[in-house]
Amino acid sequence: MNDLPDCFYCRKDQRLHDLMIEVAPLGASTLYLFKEQTHRGRCVVAYRGHVNELFELPDAERDLFMKDVACAARAMKTALGANKINYGAYSDKMPHLHFHLVPKYEGGPSWGSTFEMMPANKQLLDEAGYAALVAQIKGAL
């Protein structure tokens, strides 16, 4: 019997693989590249355990998770030359602590406004394109 909640971040099942590609494990979380790439390099940092709210974590775990978020954002900005990283932590539909890290480029999509979670005109890459982004970000971690 499997005691994991029905959560794709916990189960790491096909639902997760349909949306994201694992970049690297971090201290308290895992970094994923989001397959929808309207914002080149968009990633998700998902906490390793199953909680929904940041305040549910003990202080040391919260600090480690936020260190992961900062480390991932720095790596993305360094590797991709983004002008700004936007942070989104929603989880109303997916109750698992995770942060969307969205690189923004001056003059690019949604510059100066909120990014669209699932844009109508999805920008998907081929396998080589995803592999190149993963390698760039991973190399800057």
N, CA, C and O atoms as a GROMACS GRO file, in nm:
protein
  564
    1MET      N    1   0.084  -0.119   0.000
    1MET     CA    2   0.000   0.000   0.000
    1MET      C    3   0.088   0.125   0.000
    1MET      O    4   0.190   0.129   0.069
    2ASN      N    5   0.049   0.227  -0.078
    2ASN     CA    6   0.126   0.349  -0.087
    2ASN      C    7   0.064   0.455   0.003
    2ASN      O    8  -0.054   0.489  -0.012
    3ASP      N    9   0.143   0.508   0.097
    3ASP     CA   10   0.092   0.607   0.192
    3ASP      C   11   0.110   0.750   0.143
    3ASP      O   12   0.076   0.844   0.215
    4LEU      N   13   0.164   0.770   0.022
    4LEU     CA   14   0.182   0.905  -0.029
    4LEU      C   15   0.048   0.969  -0.062
    4LEU      O   16  -0.043   0.902  -0.110
    5PRO      N   17   0.036   1.100  -0.038
    5PRO     CA   18  -0.087   1.168  -0.078
    5PRO      C   19  -0.100   1.169  -0.230
    5PRO      O   20   0.000   1.149  -0.300
    6ASP      N   21  -0.218   1.192  -0.281
    6ASP     CA   22  -0.238   1.198  -0.426
    6ASP      C   23  -0.189   1.333  -0.477
    6ASP      O   24  -0.268   1.421  -0.511
    7CYS      N   25  -0.059   1.347  -0.480
    7CYS     CA   26   0.008   1.472  -0.514
    7CYS      C   27   0.121   1.439  -0.610
    7CYS      O   28   0.205   1.355  -0.580
    8PHE      N   29   0.124   1.504  -0.726
    8PHE     CA   30   0.226   1.464  -0.823
    8PHE      C   31   0.366   1.501  -0.780
    8PHE      O   32   0.462   1.440  -0.827
    9TYR      N   33   0.382   1.602  -0.691
    9TYR     CA   34   0.516   1.632  -0.640
    9TYR      C   35   0.566   1.521  -0.549
    9TYR      O   36   0.685   1.490  -0.548
   10CYS      N   37   0.476   1.460  -0.474
   10CYS     CA   38   0.514   1.349  -0.385
   10CYS      C   39   0.531   1.218  -0.461
   10CYS      O   40   0.626   1.144  -0.438
   11ARG      N   41   0.438   1.191  -0.551
   11ARG     CA   42   0.440   1.064  -0.625
   11ARG      C   43   0.539   1.063  -0.741
   11ARG      O   44   0.584   0.958  -0.786
   12LYS      N   45   0.572   1.185  -0.790
   12LYS     CA   46   0.663   1.197  -0.906
   12LYS      C   47   0.614   1.109  -1.021
   12LYS      O   48   0.691   1.036  -1.084
   13ASP      N   49   0.486   1.119  -1.047
   13ASP     CA   50   0.424   1.034  -1.149
   13ASP      C   51   0.413   1.107  -1.283
   13ASP      O   52   0.472   1.213  -1.303
   14GLN      N   53   0.337   1.048  -1.374
   14GLN     CA   54   0.327   1.100  -1.510
   14GLN      C   55   0.270   1.242  -1.513
   14GLN      O   56   0.306   1.321  -1.601
   15ARG      N   57   0.184   1.276  -1.419
   15ARG     CA   58   0.128   1.412  -1.414
   15ARG      C   59   0.240   1.514  -1.400
   15ARG      O   60   0.238   1.618  -1.465
   16LEU      N   61   0.338   1.484  -1.316
   16LEU     CA   62   0.454   1.572  -1.297
   16LEU      C   63   0.538   1.575  -1.424
   16LEU      O   64   0.577   1.683  -1.470
   17HIS      N   65   0.567   1.459  -1.480
   17HIS     CA   66   0.653   1.451  -1.597
   17HIS      C   67   0.590   1.514  -1.720
   17HIS      O   68   0.661   1.554  -1.812
   18ASP      N   69   0.459   1.523  -1.724
   18ASP     CA   70   0.391   1.590  -1.834
   18ASP      C   71   0.412   1.742  -1.828
   18ASP      O   72   0.405   1.809  -1.931
   19LEU      N   73   0.438   1.795  -1.709
   19LEU     CA   74   0.451   1.940  -1.690
   19LEU      C   75   0.593   1.989  -1.671
   19LEU      O   76   0.625   2.103  -1.706
   20MET      N   77   0.681   1.904  -1.615
   20MET     CA   78   0.813   1.950  -1.571
   20MET      C   79   0.922   1.847  -1.595
   20MET      O   80   0.896   1.728  -1.615
   21ILE      N   81   1.044   1.897  -1.592
   21ILE     CA   82   1.164   1.814  -1.605
   21ILE      C   83   1.251   1.842  -1.483
   21ILE      O   84   1.278   1.959  -1.452
   22GLU      N   85   1.296   1.739  -1.414
   22GLU     CA   86   1.380   1.761  -1.297
   22GLU      C   87   1.514   1.819  -1.339
   22GLU      O   88   1.580   1.768  -1.430
   23VAL      N   89   1.554   1.927  -1.271
   23VAL     CA   90   1.685   1.990  -1.293
   23VAL      C   91   1.784   1.935  -1.192
   23VAL      O   92   1.891   1.886  -1.229
   24ALA      N   93   1.749   1.945  -1.062
   24ALA     CA   94   1.842   1.900  -0.958
   24ALA      C   95   1.773   1.894  -0.822
   24ALA      O   96   1.680   1.970  -0.796
   25PRO      N   97   1.818   1.801  -0.737
   25PRO     CA   98   1.774   1.806  -0.597
   25PRO      C   99   1.848   1.920  -0.528
   25PRO      O  100   1.965   1.946  -0.558
   26LEU      N  101   1.780   1.986  -0.435
   26LEU     CA  102   1.840   2.094  -0.356
   26LEU      C  103   1.833   2.054  -0.210
   26LEU      O  104   1.795   1.940  -0.179
   27GLY      N  105   1.868   2.142  -0.120
   27GLY     CA  106   1.876   2.109   0.022
   27GLY      C  107   1.748   2.053   0.082
   27GLY      O  108   1.751   1.951   0.150
   28ALA      N  109   1.634   2.119   0.057
   28ALA     CA  110   1.506   2.077   0.114
   28ALA      C  111   1.401   2.057   0.006
   28ALA      O  112   1.283   2.037   0.036
   29SER      N  113   1.442   2.063  -0.120
   29SER     CA  114   1.345   2.065  -0.229
   29SER      C  115   1.405   2.007  -0.356
   29SER      O  116   1.518   1.958  -0.358
   30THR      N  117   1.326   2.016  -0.462
   30THR     CA  118   1.372   1.975  -0.594
   30THR      C  119   1.342   2.088  -0.691
   30THR      O  120   1.235   2.150  -0.685
   31LEU      N  121   1.436   2.115  -0.780
   31LEU     CA  122   1.419   2.218  -0.882
   31LEU      C  123   1.377   2.150  -1.012
   31LEU      O  124   1.439   2.054  -1.057
   32TYR      N  125   1.268   2.202  -1.071
   32TYR     CA  126   1.215   2.151  -1.197
   32TYR      C  127   1.210   2.262  -1.301
   32TYR      O  128   1.185   2.378  -1.267
   33LEU      N  129   1.234   2.227  -1.425
   33LEU     CA  130   1.211   2.318  -1.538
   33LEU      C  131   1.069   2.294  -1.584
   33LEU      O  132   1.030   2.181  -1.613
   34PHE      N  133   0.991   2.401  -1.592
   34PHE     CA  134   0.853   2.393  -1.639
   34PHE      C  135   0.857   2.376  -1.790
   34PHE      O  136   0.929   2.450  -1.858
   35LYS      N  137   0.781   2.282  -1.845
   35LYS     CA  138   0.787   2.259  -1.990
   35LYS      C  139   0.731   2.376  -2.070
   35LYS      O  140   0.778   2.403  -2.180
   36GLU      N  141   0.632   2.446  -2.016
   36GLU     CA  142   0.578   2.563  -2.086
   36GLU      C  143   0.681   2.675  -2.071
   36GLU      O  144   0.708   2.720  -1.960
   37GLN      N  145   0.738   2.720  -2.182
   37GLN     CA  146   0.852   2.811  -2.178
   37GLN      C  147   0.826   2.948  -2.242
   37GLN      O  148   0.915   3.002  -2.309
   38THR      N  149   0.707   3.004  -2.224
   38THR     CA  150   0.683   3.141  -2.268
   38THR      C  151   0.788   3.233  -2.205
   38THR      O  152   0.837   3.326  -2.269
   39HIS      N  153   0.820   3.204  -2.079
   39HIS     CA  154   0.925   3.277  -2.007
   39HIS      C  155   1.046   3.183  -1.999
   39HIS      O  156   1.051   3.093  -1.916
   40ARG      N  157   1.142   3.208  -2.088
   40ARG     CA  158   1.257   3.117  -2.102
   40ARG      C  159   1.325   3.092  -1.968
   40ARG      O  160   1.376   3.183  -1.903
   41GLY      N  161   1.325   2.964  -1.928
   41GLY     CA  162   1.389   2.923  -1.805
   41GLY      C  163   1.295   2.909  -1.686
   41GLY      O  164   1.341   2.886  -1.574
   42ARG      N  165   1.166   2.924  -1.708
   42ARG     CA  166   1.071   2.914  -1.596
   42ARG      C  167   1.088   2.782  -1.523
   42ARG      O  168   1.093   2.675  -1.584
   43CYS      N  169   1.095   2.791  -1.391
   43CYS     CA  170   1.117   2.673  -1.307
   43CYS      C  171   1.019   2.670  -1.190
   43CYS      O  172   0.945   2.765  -1.165
   44VAL      N  173   1.021   2.558  -1.120
   44VAL     CA  174   0.945   2.540  -0.997
   44VAL      C  175   1.040   2.479  -0.894
   44VAL      O  176   1.113   2.385  -0.925
   45VAL      N  177   1.037   2.532  -0.773
   45VAL     CA  178   1.108   2.473  -0.659
   45VAL      C  179   1.000   2.411  -0.571
   45VAL      O  180   0.917   2.483  -0.515
   46ALA      N  181   1.001   2.279  -0.559
   46ALA     CA  182   0.899   2.207  -0.481
   46ALA      C  183   0.961   2.148  -0.355
   46ALA      O  184   1.061   2.076  -0.361
   47TYR      N  185   0.901   2.179  -0.242
   47TYR     CA  186   0.948   2.126  -0.115
   47TYR      C  187   0.941   1.973  -0.117
   47TYR      O  188   0.847   1.916  -0.173
   48ARG      N  189   1.039   1.909  -0.058
   48ARG     CA  190   1.051   1.763  -0.063
   48ARG      C  191   0.941   1.691   0.013
   48ARG      O  192   0.898   1.584  -0.030
   49GLY      N  193   0.894   1.745   0.123
   49GLY     CA  194   0.787   1.682   0.200
   49GLY      C  195   0.652   1.739   0.161
   49GLY      O  196   0.645   1.837   0.087
   50HIS      N  197   0.546   1.678   0.211
   50HIS     CA  198   0.412   1.723   0.173
   50HIS      C  199   0.354   1.817   0.279
   50HIS      O  200   0.297   1.772   0.378
   51VAL      N  201   0.369   1.946   0.255
   51VAL     CA  202   0.302   2.051   0.332
   51VAL      C  203   0.246   2.149   0.230
   51VAL      O  204   0.288   2.151   0.114
   52ASN      N  205   0.153   2.230   0.273
   52ASN     CA  206   0.093   2.327   0.181
   52ASN      C  207   0.136   2.470   0.209
   52ASN      O  208   0.145   2.550   0.117
   53GLU      N  209   0.163   2.502   0.332
   53GLU     CA  210   0.194   2.639   0.370
   53GLU      C  211   0.336   2.652   0.422
   53GLU      O  212   0.388   2.562   0.489
   54LEU      N  213   0.397   2.763   0.392
   54LEU     CA  214   0.533   2.792   0.437
   54LEU      C  215   0.542   2.789   0.590
   54LEU      O  216   0.640   2.742   0.647
   55PHE      N  217   0.438   2.841   0.655
   55PHE     CA  218   0.440   2.847   0.802
   55PHE      C  219   0.425   2.711   0.869
   55PHE      O  220   0.442   2.700   0.990
   56GLU      N  221   0.394   2.607   0.791
   56GLU     CA  222   0.385   2.472   0.848
   56GLU      C  223   0.522   2.410   0.873
   56GLU      O  224   0.534   2.312   0.946
   57LEU      N  225   0.625   2.468   0.814
   57LEU     CA  226   0.760   2.412   0.828
   57LEU      C  227   0.824   2.459   0.957
   57LEU      O  228   0.804   2.573   0.999
   58PRO      N  229   0.902   2.372   1.021
   58PRO     CA  230   0.985   2.419   1.133
   58PRO      C  231   1.082   2.526   1.080
   58PRO      O  232   1.115   2.526   0.961
   59ASP      N  233   1.125   2.614   1.165
   59ASP     CA  234   1.209   2.727   1.123
   59ASP      C  235   1.330   2.684   1.039
   59ASP      O  236   1.359   2.746   0.936
   60ALA      N  237   1.399   2.581   1.082
   60ALA     CA  238   1.520   2.539   1.010
   60ALA      C  239   1.486   2.489   0.869
   60ALA      O  240   1.559   2.516   0.774
   61GLU      N  241   1.376   2.416   0.856
   61GLU     CA  242   1.334   2.366   0.724
   61GLU      C  243   1.287   2.480   0.635
   61GLU      O  244   1.316   2.483   0.515
   62ARG      N  245   1.214   2.574   0.694
   62ARG     CA  246   1.169   2.692   0.618
   62ARG      C  247   1.289   2.770   0.566
   62ARG      O  248   1.292   2.811   0.450
   63ASP      N  249   1.388   2.788   0.652
   63ASP     CA  250   1.508   2.862   0.610
   63ASP      C  251   1.582   2.788   0.499
   63ASP      O  252   1.632   2.850   0.405
   64LEU      N  253   1.590   2.657   0.509
   64LEU     CA  254   1.657   2.577   0.407
   64LEU      C  255   1.579   2.582   0.275
   64LEU      O  256   1.640   2.593   0.169
   65PHE      N  257   1.446   2.574   0.282
   65PHE     CA  258   1.364   2.584   0.162
   65PHE      C  259   1.382   2.720   0.095
   65PHE      O  260   1.400   2.727  -0.027
   66MET      N  261   1.377   2.827   0.173
   66MET     CA  262   1.393   2.960   0.115
   66MET      C  263   1.535   2.981   0.062
   66MET      O  264   1.554   3.055  -0.034
   67LYS      N  265   1.633   2.917   0.122
   67LYS     CA  266   1.770   2.920   0.068
   67LYS      C  267   1.771   2.852  -0.070
   67LYS      O  268   1.838   2.900  -0.162
   68ASP      N  269   1.697   2.742  -0.084
   68ASP     CA  270   1.686   2.673  -0.213
   68ASP      C  271   1.622   2.766  -0.318
   68ASP      O  272   1.670   2.774  -0.431
   69VAL      N  273   1.515   2.836  -0.279
   69VAL     CA  274   1.448   2.927  -0.371
   69VAL      C  275   1.545   3.036  -0.417
   69VAL      O  276   1.554   3.065  -0.536
   70ALA      N  277   1.617   3.093  -0.323
   70ALA     CA  278   1.713   3.200  -0.357
   70ALA      C  279   1.826   3.147  -0.444
   70ALA      O  280   1.867   3.213  -0.540
   71CYS      N  281   1.876   3.030  -0.412
   71CYS     CA  282   1.986   2.969  -0.489
   71CYS      C  283   1.940   2.941  -0.633
   71CYS      O  284   2.013   2.969  -0.728
   72ALA      N  285   1.822   2.886  -0.649
   72ALA     CA  286   1.769   2.856  -0.781
   72ALA      C  287   1.748   2.985  -0.860
   72ALA      O  288   1.783   2.991  -0.978
   73ALA      N  289   1.690   3.086  -0.797
   73ALA     CA  290   1.666   3.213  -0.865
   73ALA      C  291   1.797   3.277  -0.910
   73ALA      O  292   1.807   3.328  -1.022
   74ARG      N  293   1.897   3.275  -0.824
   74ARG     CA  294   2.029   3.330  -0.859
   74ARG      C  295   2.088   3.254  -0.978
   74ARG      O  296   2.141   3.316  -1.070
   75ALA      N  297   2.079   3.122  -0.975
   75ALA     CA  298   2.133   3.041  -1.085
   75ALA      C  299   2.061   3.072  -1.216
   75ALA      O  300   2.124   3.084  -1.320
   76MET      N  301   1.929   3.086  -1.210
   76MET     CA  302   1.852   3.117  -1.330
   76MET      C  303   1.889   3.254  -1.385
   76MET      O  304   1.910   3.269  -1.506
   77LYS      N  305   1.898   3.353  -1.298
   77LYS     CA  306   1.932   3.488  -1.343
   77LYS      C  307   2.073   3.491  -1.403
   77LYS      O  308   2.095   3.554  -1.506
   78THR      N  309   2.166   3.424  -1.338
   78THR     CA  310   2.304   3.419  -1.387
   78THR      C  311   2.312   3.345  -1.520
   78THR      O  312   2.375   3.394  -1.614
   79ALA      N  313   2.251   3.228  -1.528
   79ALA     CA  314   2.262   3.144  -1.646
   79ALA      C  315   2.189   3.201  -1.767
   79ALA      O  316   2.234   3.185  -1.881
   80LEU      N  317   2.077   3.269  -1.743
   80LEU     CA  318   1.989   3.307  -1.853
   80LEU      C  319   1.988   3.457  -1.882
   80LEU      O  320   1.930   3.500  -1.982
   81GLY      N  321   2.050   3.536  -1.796
   81GLY     CA  322   2.054   3.680  -1.818
   81GLY      C  323   1.920   3.748  -1.802
   81GLY      O  324   1.895   3.851  -1.866
   82ALA      N  325   1.834   3.694  -1.720
   82ALA     CA  326   1.702   3.755  -1.695
   82ALA      C  327   1.720   3.891  -1.629
   82ALA      O  328   1.813   3.911  -1.551
   83ASN      N  329   1.629   3.983  -1.660
   83ASN     CA  330   1.632   4.113  -1.594
   83ASN      C  331   1.568   4.107  -1.456
   83ASN      O  332   1.603   4.187  -1.368
   84LYS      N  333   1.476   4.014  -1.436
   84LYS     CA  334   1.406   4.001  -1.308
   84LYS      C  335   1.354   3.859  -1.295
   84LYS      O  336   1.317   3.797  -1.395
   85ILE      N  337   1.350   3.808  -1.174
   85ILE     CA  338   1.285   3.680  -1.146
   85ILE      C  339   1.157   3.711  -1.069
   85ILE      O  340   1.162   3.777  -0.965
   86ASN      N  341   1.043   3.665  -1.119
   86ASN     CA  342   0.917   3.676  -1.046
   86ASN      C  343   0.895   3.548  -0.968
   86ASN      O  344   0.935   3.440  -1.012
   87TYR      N  345   0.832   3.560  -0.852
   87TYR     CA  346   0.807   3.447  -0.763
   87TYR      C  347   0.657   3.430  -0.747
   87TYR      O  348   0.586   3.528  -0.722
   88GLY      N  349   0.608   3.308  -0.760
   88GLY     CA  350   0.467   3.281  -0.740
   88GLY      C  351   0.449   3.160  -0.652
   88GLY      O  352   0.505   3.053  -0.680
   89ALA      N  353   0.372   3.175  -0.546
   89ALA     CA  354   0.344   3.064  -0.455
   89ALA      C  355   0.193   3.059  -0.434
   89ALA      O  356   0.139   3.133  -0.352
   90TYR      N  357   0.126   2.973  -0.508
   90TYR     CA  358  -0.020   2.971  -0.506
   90TYR      C  359  -0.072   2.847  -0.433
   90TYR      O  360  -0.115   2.858  -0.318
   91SER      N  361  -0.069   2.736  -0.494
   91SER     CA  362  -0.107   2.604  -0.441
   91SER      C  363  -0.253   2.591  -0.397
   91SER      O  364  -0.284   2.507  -0.312
   92ASP      N  365  -0.343   2.674  -0.454
   92ASP     CA  366  -0.484   2.651  -0.421
   92ASP      C  367  -0.534   2.524  -0.490
   92ASP      O  368  -0.617   2.452  -0.435
   93LYS      N  369  -0.484   2.496  -0.610
   93LYS     CA  370  -0.528   2.376  -0.681
   93LYS      C  371  -0.433   2.258  -0.661
   93LYS      O  372  -0.474   2.143  -0.677
   94MET      N  373  -0.310   2.285  -0.628
   94MET     CA  374  -0.211   2.180  -0.603
   94MET      C  375  -0.156   2.204  -0.463
   94MET      O  376  -0.056   2.274  -0.447
   95PRO      N  377  -0.220   2.147  -0.360
   95PRO     CA  378  -0.182   2.176  -0.222
   95PRO      C  379  -0.050   2.110  -0.182
   95PRO      O  380  -0.048   2.010  -0.109
   96HIS      N  381   0.058   2.168  -0.231
   96HIS     CA  382   0.193   2.124  -0.197
   96HIS      C  383   0.280   2.248  -0.208
   96HIS      O  384   0.272   2.321  -0.306
   97LEU      N  385   0.364   2.273  -0.108
   97LEU     CA  386   0.448   2.392  -0.106
   97LEU      C  387   0.544   2.393  -0.225
   97LEU      O  388   0.630   2.305  -0.238
   98HIS      N  389   0.528   2.492  -0.311
   98HIS     CA  390   0.616   2.509  -0.426
   98HIS      C  391   0.614   2.655  -0.470
   98HIS      O  392   0.514   2.724  -0.454
   99PHE      N  393   0.725   2.699  -0.525
   99PHE     CA  394   0.737   2.835  -0.576
   99PHE      C  395   0.764   2.828  -0.726
   99PHE      O  396   0.852   2.754  -0.770
  100HIS      N  397   0.689   2.905  -0.803
  100HIS     CA  398   0.720   2.923  -0.945
  100HIS      C  399   0.824   3.033  -0.952
  100HIS      O  400   0.807   3.140  -0.893
  101LEU      N  401   0.931   3.009  -1.024
  101LEU     CA  402   1.034   3.109  -1.047
  101LEU      C  403   1.029   3.142  -1.196
  101LEU      O  404   1.057   3.057  -1.281
  102VAL      N  405   0.993   3.267  -1.227
  102VAL     CA  406   0.965   3.305  -1.364
  102VAL      C  407   1.061   3.415  -1.408
  102VAL      O  408   1.048   3.530  -1.365
  103PRO      N  409   1.157   3.380  -1.493
  103PRO     CA  410   1.248   3.483  -1.544
  103PRO      C  411   1.173   3.580  -1.634
  103PRO      O  412   1.093   3.538  -1.719
  104LYS      N  413   1.197   3.708  -1.616
  104LYS     CA  414   1.135   3.810  -1.699
  104LYS      C  415   1.246   3.886  -1.770
  104LYS      O  416   1.353   3.912  -1.715
  105TYR      N  417   1.217   3.919  -1.894
  105TYR     CA  418   1.314   3.987  -1.981
  105TYR      C  419   1.252   4.117  -2.029
  105TYR      O  420   1.140   4.117  -2.082
  106GLU      N  421   1.324   4.228  -2.012
  106GLU     CA  422   1.272   4.357  -2.055
  106GLU      C  423   1.231   4.351  -2.202
  106GLU      O  424   1.309   4.311  -2.288
  107GLY      N  425   1.107   4.392  -2.229
  107GLY     CA  426   1.054   4.386  -2.364
  107GLY      C  427   0.993   4.252  -2.400
  107GLY      O  428   0.935   4.237  -2.507
  108GLY      N  429   1.006   4.152  -2.311
  108GLY     CA  430   0.953   4.019  -2.336
  108GLY      C  431   0.811   4.003  -2.283
  108GLY      O  432   0.751   4.099  -2.235
  109PRO      N  433   0.757   3.881  -2.292
  109PRO     CA  434   0.621   3.855  -2.246
  109PRO      C  435   0.600   3.896  -2.100
  109PRO      O  436   0.682   3.866  -2.014
  110SER      N  437   0.491   3.963  -2.074
  110SER     CA  438   0.446   4.002  -1.939
  110SER      C  439   0.542   4.096  -1.867
  110SER      O  440   0.529   4.113  -1.746
  111TRP      N  441   0.636   4.158  -1.938
  111TRP     CA  442   0.726   4.252  -1.869
  111TRP      C  443   0.642   4.363  -1.807
  111TRP      O  444   0.559   4.424  -1.874
  112GLY      N  445   0.661   4.389  -1.679
  112GLY     CA  446   0.588   4.493  -1.609
  112GLY      C  447   0.451   4.450  -1.560
  112GLY      O  448   0.375   4.532  -1.510
  113SER      N  449   0.418   4.321  -1.574
  113SER     CA  450   0.288   4.273  -1.526
  113SER      C  451   0.304   4.130  -1.474
  113SER      O  452   0.414   4.073  -1.476
  114THR      N  453   0.195   4.075  -1.427
  114THR     CA  454   0.196   3.940  -1.372
  114THR      C  455   0.204   3.837  -1.486
  114THR      O  456   0.138   3.853  -1.589
  115PHE      N  457   0.282   3.733  -1.466
  115PHE     CA  458   0.292   3.628  -1.568
  115PHE      C  459   0.165   3.544  -1.569
  115PHE      O  460   0.097   3.529  -1.468
  116GLU      N  461   0.136   3.490  -1.686
  116GLU     CA  462   0.021   3.401  -1.702
  116GLU      C  463   0.064   3.260  -1.666
  116GLU      O  464   0.164   3.211  -1.718
  117MET      N  465  -0.010   3.195  -1.578
  117MET     CA  466   0.027   3.062  -1.532
  117MET      C  467   0.027   2.960  -1.646
  117MET      O  468   0.124   2.886  -1.663
  118MET      N  469  -0.079   2.957  -1.724
  118MET     CA  470  -0.089   2.864  -1.836
  118MET      C  471  -0.138   2.940  -1.959
  118MET      O  472  -0.258   2.939  -1.988
  119PRO      N  473  -0.048   3.006  -2.031
  119PRO     CA  474  -0.090   3.087  -2.146
  119PRO      C  475  -0.154   3.002  -2.255
  119PRO      O  476  -0.125   2.883  -2.270
  120ALA      N  477  -0.243   3.065  -2.332
  120ALA     CA  478  -0.315   2.995  -2.439
  120ALA      C  479  -0.218   2.945  -2.546
  120ALA      O  480  -0.231   2.832  -2.594
  121ASN      N  481  -0.122   3.027  -2.584
  121ASN     CA  482  -0.024   2.989  -2.686
  121ASN      C  483   0.101   2.936  -2.617
  121ASN      O  484   0.201   3.007  -2.602
  122LYS      N  485   0.096   2.812  -2.576
  122LYS     CA  486   0.207   2.751  -2.504
  122LYS      C  487   0.333   2.744  -2.590
  122LYS      O  488   0.327   2.710  -2.708
  123GLN      N  489   0.445   2.778  -2.529
  123GLN     CA  490   0.575   2.769  -2.595
  123GLN      C  491   0.645   2.643  -2.544
  123GLN      O  492   0.698   2.641  -2.434
  124LEU      N  493   0.645   2.540  -2.626
  124LEU     CA  494   0.711   2.415  -2.590
  124LEU      C  495   0.839   2.403  -2.671
  124LEU      O  496   0.848   2.457  -2.781
  125LEU      N  497   0.936   2.332  -2.618
  125LEU     CA  498   1.065   2.314  -2.682
  125LEU      C  499   1.082   2.169  -2.725
  125LEU      O  500   1.004   2.082  -2.686
  126ASP      N  501   1.182   2.144  -2.806
  126ASP     CA  502   1.217   2.005  -2.835
  126ASP      C  503   1.310   1.956  -2.724
  126ASP      O  504   1.351   2.033  -2.638
  127GLU      N  505   1.340   1.828  -2.727
  127GLU     CA  506   1.423   1.768  -2.620
  127GLU      C  507   1.558   1.839  -2.607
  127GLU      O  508   1.606   1.859  -2.495
  128ALA      N  509   1.618   1.877  -2.719
  128ALA     CA  510   1.748   1.945  -2.714
  128ALA      C  511   1.735   2.082  -2.648
  128ALA      O  512   1.824   2.124  -2.574
  129GLY      N  513   1.625   2.151  -2.673
  129GLY     CA  514   1.603   2.281  -2.610
  129GLY      C  515   1.588   2.270  -2.460
  129GLY      O  516   1.645   2.350  -2.385
  130TYR      N  517   1.511   2.171  -2.414
  130TYR     CA  518   1.498   2.150  -2.270
  130TYR      C  519   1.631   2.111  -2.208
  130TYR      O  520   1.668   2.162  -2.102
  131ALA      N  521   1.703   2.020  -2.274
  131ALA     CA  522   1.832   1.975  -2.221
  131ALA      C  523   1.930   2.091  -2.207
  131ALA      O  524   2.005   2.098  -2.110
  132ALA      N  525   1.929   2.182  -2.304
  132ALA     CA  526   2.020   2.297  -2.298
  132ALA      C  527   1.986   2.388  -2.181
  132ALA      O  528   2.076   2.434  -2.110
  133LEU      N  529   1.857   2.414  -2.158
  133LEU     CA  530   1.818   2.497  -2.044
  133LEU      C  531   1.853   2.431  -1.912
  133LEU      O  532   1.905   2.496  -1.821
  134VAL      N  533   1.825   2.302  -1.901
  134VAL     CA  534   1.859   2.229  -1.779
  134VAL      C  535   2.009   2.239  -1.752
  134VAL      O  536   2.050   2.265  -1.639
  135ALA      N  537   2.090   2.218  -1.855
  135ALA     CA  538   2.236   2.223  -1.839
  135ALA      C  539   2.281   2.363  -1.798
  135ALA      O  540   2.369   2.377  -1.712
  136GLN      N  541   2.224   2.467  -1.857
  136GLN     CA  542   2.261   2.605  -1.821
  136GLN      C  543   2.231   2.633  -1.675
  136GLN      O  544   2.316   2.684  -1.602
  137ILE      N  545   2.109   2.600  -1.633
  137ILE     CA  546   2.068   2.630  -1.496
  137ILE      C  547   2.147   2.545  -1.397
  137ILE      O  548   2.197   2.595  -1.296
  138LYS      N  549   2.158   2.417  -1.428
  138LYS     CA  550   2.232   2.325  -1.339
  138LYS      C  551   2.377   2.370  -1.325
  138LYS      O  552   2.435   2.362  -1.216
  139GLY      N  553   2.436   2.418  -1.435
  139GLY     CA  554   2.574   2.465  -1.431
  139GLY      C  555   2.596   2.588  -1.345
  139GLY      O  556   2.707   2.614  -1.300
  140ALA      N  557   2.489   2.663  -1.321
  140ALA     CA  558   2.501   2.785  -1.240
  140ALA      C  559   2.460   2.763  -1.095
  140ALA      O  560   2.473   2.854  -1.014
  141LEU      N  561   2.412   2.644  -1.060
  141LEU     CA  562   2.372   2.617  -0.922
  141LEU      C  563   2.493   2.615  -0.828
  141LEU      O  564   2.477   2.594  -0.708
   0.00000   0.00000   0.00000
